[in-house]
């Protein structure tokens, strides 16, 4: 990390550091749970621990490949016809394969971000016509992962009693 003379980390390193810490926490919280518990839904939505990980694979690719790069045809589980498809798991999926896919998606995102400045705008516009910057994408991703880390905390506690205190 680059540190300024005042002792503060530069903005980019700070944002990347917080995002990577959240990514590592996602993997830690989703690891080590039996598949039957990882796929259990606890409410009326299709949310599960495994579904959250698959959703976050899509989130990484959506913001860094689809929006920032403007890439067409990014393979996503969610579609216009099936907006919750990112929470629906194929029969051949395992937690290992989901976490491996998440790792690949995060590496793709890091490589894409490394080629851009924080002030670079996304190629693709949002629905409101704005082109967010990489800085905005970092902050949004930190927010998104933080929200899902809370979900994972609750799911782990309810499903197998694991807490960050364990």
C-alpha positions in Angstrom: 0.0 0.0 0.0 1.1 3.5 -0.7 1.2 5.7 2.4 1.2 9.5 2.3 3.5 11.3 4.7 0.5 12.1 7.0 0.2 8.3 7.6 -2.9 7.8 5.5 -3.2 5.2 2.8 -4.0 6.7 -0.6 -7.6 6.6 -1.7 -7.3 3.8 -4.3 -5.4 1.5 -1.9 -8.0 2.2 0.8 -10.9 1.4 -1.5 -9.3 -1.7 -2.9 -8.3 -2.8 0.6 -11.8 -2.6 2.0 -13.2 -4.3 -1.1 -10.7 -7.2 -0.9 -11.3 -7.5 2.9 -15.0 -7.9 2.2 -14.3 -10.4 -0.6 -12.1 -12.5 1.8 -14.8 -12.3 4.5 -17.4 -13.6 2.0 -15.2 -16.7 1.3 -14.5 -17.2 5.0 -18.2 -17.0 6.0 -19.3 -19.2 3.1 -16.7 -21.9 3.7 -17.0 -25.0 5.8 -20.7 -25.4 5.8 -22.4 -28.6 4.6 -24.0 -28.3 1.2 -27.5 -29.1 2.6 -27.2 -26.1 4.9 -25.5 -23.9 2.3 -28.6 -24.3 0.0 -31.3 -24.0 2.7 -33.6 -21.0 2.3 -34.8 -19.5 5.5 -37.4 -17.1 4.2 -39.8 -16.5 1.3 -37.0 -15.4 -1.0 -34.6 -17.7 -2.9 -31.7 -16.5 -0.7 -29.3 -19.1 0.6 -25.6 -19.0 1.5 -24.7 -20.7 -1.8 -27.1 -18.4 -3.6 -25.4 -15.4 -2.1 -22.0 -16.5 -3.4 -23.4 -17.1 -6.9 -25.1 -13.8 -6.8 -21.9 -12.1 -5.9 -20.1 -13.7 -8.9 -22.7 -12.0 -11.1 -22.3 -8.7 -9.2 -18.5 -8.7 -9.8 -19.0 -9.4 -13.5 -21.9 -7.0 -13.8 -20.1 -3.9 -12.5 -16.6 -4.5 -13.7 -17.2 -6.2 -17.1 -20.7 -5.2 -18.1 -20.6 -1.6 -16.8 -17.0 -0.5 -16.5 -15.8 -2.2 -19.7 -19.1 -2.1 -21.5 -18.6 -5.8 -22.4 -21.6 -7.4 -24.2 -22.7 -10.9 -23.5 -21.2 -11.3 -20.0 -22.3 -14.7 -18.8 -24.7 -14.1 -15.8 -27.0 -16.4 -13.9 -29.6 -13.6 -13.6 -31.5 -12.6 -16.8 -34.4 -10.3 -17.7 -36.6 -13.4 -17.8 -35.3 -14.8 -14.5 -34.1 -11.9 -12.4 -33.5 -14.2 -9.4 -31.6 -16.7 -11.5 -28.4 -15.8 -9.7 -29.8 -17.4 -6.5 -30.9 -20.6 -8.4 -28.3 -23.3 -8.3 -27.6 -25.8 -11.0 -27.5 -29.5 -9.9 -23.8 -29.9 -10.6 -22.8 -26.9 -8.5 -20.8 -27.3 -5.2 -19.6 -24.8 -2.7 -16.1 -25.4 -3.9 -17.1 -24.6 -7.5 -19.0 -21.5 -6.4 -16.1 -20.2 -4.4 -13.7 -21.0 -7.2 -15.9 -19.1 -9.6 -16.1 -16.2 -7.1 -12.3 -16.1 -6.9 -12.1 -16.0 -10.7 -14.6 -13.2 -10.9 -12.8 -11.2 -8.2 -9.5 -11.6 -10.1 -11.1 -10.5 -13.3 -12.4 -7.4 -11.4 -9.0 -6.6 -9.9 -7.3 -6.8 -13.3 -10.0 -4.6 -14.9 -9.8 -2.0 -12.1 -6.0 -2.0 -12.3 -6.2 -0.6 -15.9 -8.4 2.3 -14.9 -8.1 5.5 -12.8 -10.7 6.2 -10.1 -12.1 9.0 -12.2 -12.6 6.8 -15.3 -16.3 6.5 -16.1 -18.1 3.3 -16.9 -18.5 2.7 -20.7 -22.1 1.7 -20.1 -24.6 4.1 -18.7 -26.9 3.2 -15.8 -30.7 3.3 -16.3 -30.7 6.9 -15.2 -28.3 7.8 -17.9 -25.3 8.4 -15.6 -21.9 6.9 -16.1 -20.5 6.1 -12.7 -16.8 6.2 -12.1 -14.5 3.4 -10.9 -14.5 5.2 -7.5 -18.3 4.9 -7.4 -18.1 1.2 -8.4 -15.6 0.5 -5.6 -17.9 2.2 -3.0 -21.0 0.4 -4.4 -19.2 -2.9 -4.3 -18.1 -2.3 -0.7 -21.7 -1.5 0.2 -23.1 -4.6 -1.7 -20.7 -7.0 -0.1 -21.2 -5.5 3.4 -24.9 -6.1 3.0 -24.4 -9.7 2.0 -21.9 -10.3 4.8 -24.6 -9.4 7.2 -26.9 -12.0 5.5 -24.1 -14.6 5.8 -23.7 -13.8 9.5 -27.4 -14.4 10.1 -27.6 -17.5 8.0 -24.5 -19.1 9.6 -25.8 -18.3 13.1 -29.2 -19.8 12.4 -28.1 -22.8 10.3 -25.0 -24.0 12.2 -24.5 -21.7 15.1 -21.3 -20.2 13.8 -20.5 -16.7 14.7 -17.5 -14.4 14.2 -16.8 -15.1 17.9 -16.2 -18.8 17.2 
